[in-house]
Amino acid sequence: MPIMSHLPEFSLIIPTLNEEKALPTLLNDLKKQSYRDFEIIVVDGKSNDKTGQKVAEFKQKNPNLPVSFYQVQRRNVAFQRNYGAKQAKNEWLIFLDADDQLPQFFLLGLAYQLEKNSRPVDLFSTLIHLNQKDAKTPFYHTIAQGINLFLTTRYKSAQPLALGALLGVRNDVFAKVQFNPENKVMEDSIWVKKARQHGFKFTLFHEPTYAYSMRRVKGKGLFKTAKASFLMQMRYLFGDDFSETDCGYEMFGGQEYEKKSKRF
């Protein structure tokens, strides 16, 4: 790997709601990152569980890592991301979901991609892989391959597809184009579409990849999840702003997925 002439600094923004089980795994992944130029910003939607306590324990055990915790009254992922961005100090914002899992060299890989890219990058996402637990189920591999196919074929289209589980953007770009809290779902793809309409370049990196969780499929069932996803995609293609419906793709936080897994 060539020596990087410019080392990007990241602000990692994690919106949470009842994520006492998933969040510690992600925080531990961040602690292990080989690339260290980052801060962690957790924006909690007034969780009913021990999410805040888990962050406090992590901060106490890792005093050399810059970690900030904010609790807001509004349980809305777009609002929480926007709030976190206002607190960010660094050049690049990276929005993560609490159930993501990151390889040790993930941030180093992002830094390399941003430095080596011959064309300016304004905002970006990456492809996904499965975490070790989900990888034990063969069918989840099919779902992950389908997600990557959709991301790859749609990111340059007039209706780009993006996952809010991992989105990066320059801080100055985000100051001009933020998430719309009125979008009940698809706020991630709508945000990318809006940014492109403002002339900003969206890039999809094929590597590094992060582990995208299948917990919604496990908790809600494949049929219900697939139905909601299909309805969202169809309405998105026809220009719905999702201010009136979530198409059955509810955002209830981490506790919702701790219920007994449903069959396919």
C-alpha positions, 0 to 999 in steps of 0.5 A: 500500500502506498504512503498516504499523502493526506490522512483523513480524520473521521467522525463516526456517528451512531444513532441508537435506540435500545441497543445495549446488546448490539452496540458493545460489539461495534464499539469493540470493533472500533477499539481494535481499528488499526487506523486511529484518526477518529472520534465516536459520537453516539446519539441515543433516542432516549433508550429504555435499556442500558445503552447509555450505561454501555457507552459510559463503561466503554469510555471508562475502559478506553480513556484514550478514545474520544467518545461522546454520548448525547441523548435526544428526545426525538426517536428518529434516525434521520434527526439523530444523524443530523444531530450527531453531525452538528457535534462532529469535529472532523473532515469526514462523517461516517454514519453507522448502525449499532448492529454493524460489525467492522473488520480491523482494517476497515477504517484504514481501507476507507482512508486509502480509498479516499486518498487514492481516488483520482476523482473527488469523492463527496459521499460514499458507501461500501458493499457488505458481507455477513458477520460470523454468526449470520454466515452460518446460514446459507440463505443469508449469503443469497440475501447479502449477494442480492443487496450487493447486486442492488447497490452496484446496479443502482448507485449511478441511477436516477433513483440511487440505492444506499444503506444507512448502515454505512454512509460517509460524507464530507462534513462541508457537503453534509452542511448543505444536504442533510437527512430529512426527518420527515422521511419515515423510511428510505431516508438514506437513498433519498438523501443520496439522491438529493445530494447528487441533484446538488451536484455532489459525487456519490461513490460506492466502494467495493472494498473494504466491506462491513458486516451487515446484520440479518437481525431484521430478517431473523426477528421479523421473518423473511416474508414480512421483511421482503414485502416491506422492502419491495413496497418501499422500492416501488414507491421510491421509484415513483417518487414517494417521500415516505412522509405518510407511510413506512410500508411496514418497515418499522423502526423500533430499535434493537429490542424489537429484534431480540424476540424469538426469530421467525421462520423463513 
